[in-house]
Amino acid sequence: MSSNKISAIVFDLGNVLLPFDYTVAIKKLNQIEPNLGTRFIEFYNSNYQLHRDFEKGIVSETSFLNTMLDAVDNKINAQTFCNIYSDIFTINENVSELLPVLKKDYRLFLLSNTNSIHQEYGWKKYEFLKYFDKLILSHEIKSLKPEEKIYREVERASGLPSPKHFYIDDIQEYVDAAEKIGWDAVQFVDYKKLITELELRNIII
């Protein structure tokens, strides 16, 4: 049975359902040319605002790609870059297997800071996405966690009041932002801790 309070469970994507590791991309670029990946990630990290603006949908995919291709000295084409840049995800099987069970009693929503390239080339293939009532994605909403707007978009989709939402995210700042607007929320540490948090809320798996 569902908890009397919680009606919607909201999951973050990266490092909750899908761990990601940029070193995979760095190694592939380094194989194309020595230190190409190393130089790329240095550029990427030092221009992280560009990554954030792309996730927010205020920098176009074409503009972002052109900048990234320059950062790899145009050694590869756009298609190859997109594949390498997005081949960084693995699936957290334990967590993803909770979705069909939770779906029986709760509305499920995905709330993710992500970009159009990672979506298209990286994670849209995963079968577990079908269990979500709606995907709330930063580049589509033009808002990033921890901005209030993106959380309110989940509420707009669910049609439920704030306290009916339970949110799971690996970044404490984003958990705090959810709690600030009245959601129940926890930081994802590992599967075992998540199960404990669910049980504390009478969400029985």
PyMOL commands that set and color helices and strands:
alter all, ss='L'
color gray80, all
select helices_A, chain A and resi 23-32+36-46+48-55+61-71+78-86+93-96+99-102+116-123+127-131+138-141+148-158+162-164+172-180+191-200
alter helices_A, ss='H'
color red, helices_A
select strands_A, chain A and resi 8-11+107-112+134-137+165-169+184-187
alter strands_A, ss='S'
color yellow, strands_A
deselect
rebuild
show_as cartoon
